[in-house]
Amino acid sequence: LQRLIERKGQLETNIQGGLTYLSATDIAIADVATNLADIKGATLGVAGTIATQESRDNVISEINGVLESLQSIANRQFRGRYLFAGSQASQQPYSFDGDNVDYSGDDNSIRNYADLGVLFASNATGQSVFGGISESVVGSVDLNPQLSDETQLSSLRGGRGIRPNGAITI
């Protein structure tokens, strides 16, 4: 009985730790929503209007600042663990090289026991919040085909050739 009471006490500690971690995650996600609303408001203020180029440049600067803020939120830590790194919580999940954002986390959540044999996820992954893992590009179609004098007419239009009664200008 004493051992069961001790295990239940540990489970209560696990639950409290998981809830505080989820609370920090919830605050970070709310910050993301606020930043996205700011971007939307700023862009709608100049999109499709007769706004000056200076106004548009100011919005671009504002958006760039918000993007930096979003990366900072995506790399936020709580109690020494990165919130959105999945199960790789000890390494920074997002980095930006000037052109691309790289995600170093994974799509596995950290799980804690809520009761004997019952696990619950105590974090949100970068994939679930930011779409941190891209799908691989799959296909066999050359997206930049090069025509030459040896290209057959039957190869045009994705292998459908030219239309009946169609014309070709050379």
C-alpha positions as CSV (number, residue, x, y, z in Angstrom):
1,L,0.0,0.0,0.0
2,Q,2.8,2.4,0.9
3,R,4.5,1.8,-2.5
4,L,1.2,2.4,-4.3
5,I,0.7,5.7,-2.4
6,E,4.3,6.8,-3.3
7,R,3.6,5.9,-7.0
8,K,0.4,7.9,-6.9
9,G,2.3,10.8,-5.4
10,Q,4.8,10.7,-8.2
11,L,1.9,10.6,-10.7
12,E,0.5,13.7,-9.2
13,T,3.9,15.4,-9.6
14,N,4.0,14.3,-13.2
15,I,0.5,15.7,-13.9
16,Q,1.4,19.0,-12.3
17,G,4.6,19.3,-14.2
18,G,2.8,18.4,-17.5
19,L,0.1,20.9,-16.8
20,T,2.6,23.8,-16.2
21,Y,4.4,22.8,-19.4
22,L,1.2,22.8,-21.3
23,S,0.3,26.1,-19.8
24,A,3.5,27.6,-21.0
25,T,2.8,26.1,-24.5
26,D,-0.7,27.6,-24.4
27,I,0.8,31.1,-23.7
28,A,3.3,30.7,-26.6
29,I,0.5,29.7,-29.0
30,A,-1.6,32.7,-27.9
31,D,1.5,34.9,-28.7
32,V,1.6,33.2,-32.1
33,A,-2.0,34.0,-32.7
34,T,-1.5,37.6,-31.7
35,N,1.5,38.0,-34.1
36,L,-0.5,36.5,-37.0
37,A,-3.4,38.8,-36.3
38,D,-0.9,41.7,-36.4
39,I,0.4,40.6,-39.7
40,K,-3.1,40.2,-41.1
41,G,-4.1,43.7,-39.9
42,A,-1.0,45.3,-41.3
43,T,-1.3,43.7,-44.7
44,L,-5.0,44.4,-45.0
45,G,-4.3,48.0,-44.3
46,V,-2.2,48.4,-47.4
47,A,-3.4,45.6,-49.7
48,G,-5.6,46.8,-52.6
49,T,-5.4,50.4,-51.5
50,I,-3.6,53.5,-52.8
51,A,-1.1,53.4,-49.9
52,T,2.2,55.0,-50.6
53,Q,5.3,53.0,-51.2
54,E,6.6,54.3,-47.8
55,S,3.6,52.8,-46.1
56,R,4.1,49.5,-47.8
57,D,7.8,49.5,-46.9
58,N,6.8,50.2,-43.3
59,V,4.4,47.2,-43.3
60,I,7.2,45.0,-44.8
61,S,9.5,46.0,-42.0
62,E,6.7,45.3,-39.5
63,I,6.1,41.9,-41.0
64,N,9.9,41.1,-40.9
65,G,9.9,42.0,-37.2
66,V,6.9,39.8,-36.5
67,L,8.6,36.9,-38.4
68,E,11.6,37.3,-36.1
69,S,9.2,37.3,-33.1
70,L,7.6,34.1,-34.4
71,Q,10.9,32.4,-34.6
72,S,11.7,33.5,-31.1
73,I,8.4,32.0,-29.9
74,A,9.0,28.8,-31.9
75,N,12.3,28.5,-30.0
76,R,10.9,29.4,-26.6
77,Q,12.0,27.4,-23.6
78,F,10.3,26.5,-20.3
79,R,12.3,24.9,-17.5
80,G,15.2,24.3,-19.8
81,R,13.2,22.4,-22.5
82,Y,12.2,23.8,-25.9
83,L,8.4,23.9,-26.1
84,F,8.1,23.0,-29.8
85,A,11.0,20.6,-30.4
86,G,8.9,17.4,-30.0
87,S,10.8,14.8,-28.1
88,Q,14.1,16.5,-29.0
89,A,13.4,19.1,-26.3
90,S,17.1,19.7,-25.5
91,Q,18.0,21.2,-28.9
92,Q,16.8,24.4,-30.5
93,P,14.1,23.4,-33.0
94,Y,14.1,26.3,-35.5
95,S,16.9,28.1,-37.2
96,F,16.9,30.6,-40.1
97,D,19.7,30.9,-42.6
98,G,18.5,34.0,-44.4
99,D,16.4,32.0,-47.0
100,N,15.1,28.9,-45.3
101,V,13.7,27.9,-41.9
102,D,15.1,24.6,-40.7
103,Y,13.3,22.4,-38.2
104,S,15.5,20.2,-36.0
105,G,12.8,18.8,-33.8
106,D,10.6,15.8,-34.5
107,D,6.9,14.9,-34.5
108,N,7.0,12.9,-31.3
109,S,5.5,14.4,-28.2
110,I,6.8,14.1,-24.6
111,R,4.5,11.8,-22.6
112,N,3.9,11.7,-18.9
113,Y,2.0,9.2,-16.8
114,A,-1.3,10.5,-15.6
115,D,-2.2,7.2,-13.9
116,L,-0.8,3.7,-13.8
117,G,-0.5,2.7,-17.4
118,V,-2.1,6.0,-18.7
119,L,0.1,8.4,-20.7
120,F,-0.7,11.9,-21.8
121,A,1.2,14.3,-24.2
122,S,2.7,17.2,-22.3
123,N,3.8,19.3,-25.2
124,A,2.8,20.4,-28.7
125,T,5.2,19.6,-31.5
126,G,6.5,22.1,-34.0
127,Q,4.7,20.1,-36.7
128,S,1.4,20.5,-35.1
129,V,1.8,24.2,-34.3
130,F,3.9,25.6,-37.1
131,G,4.0,22.8,-39.7
132,G,7.6,22.1,-38.9
133,I,8.1,19.1,-41.1
134,S,7.5,19.5,-44.8
135,E,6.4,16.6,-47.0
136,S,9.0,15.5,-49.5
137,V,8.4,16.6,-53.1
138,V,7.4,13.6,-55.2
139,G,6.8,13.5,-58.9
140,S,8.4,12.4,-62.2
141,V,7.4,15.4,-64.3
142,D,10.2,17.8,-65.2
143,L,9.1,21.1,-64.0
144,N,11.6,22.9,-66.2
145,P,11.5,21.0,-69.5
146,Q,13.9,22.1,-72.2
147,L,12.6,21.8,-75.8
148,S,15.1,21.0,-78.6
149,D,14.9,20.2,-82.2
150,E,14.7,16.5,-81.2
151,T,11.6,17.0,-79.0
152,Q,8.8,14.9,-80.4
153,L,5.3,16.4,-80.9
154,S,3.8,13.5,-78.9
155,S,5.9,14.7,-75.8
156,L,4.1,18.0,-75.7
157,R,1.3,18.8,-73.2
158,G,2.3,16.1,-70.8
159,G,2.4,13.4,-73.4
160,R,-0.9,14.3,-75.0
161,G,0.7,15.7,-78.1
162,I,-0.8,18.6,-80.0
163,R,-4.5,19.1,-80.4
164,P,-6.3,17.8,-83.5
165,N,-6.3,20.6,-86.0
166,G,-3.7,22.4,-83.8
167,A,-1.0,24.6,-85.2
168,I,2.6,25.0,-84.3
169,T,4.6,28.2,-84.9
170,I,8.3,27.8,-85.3
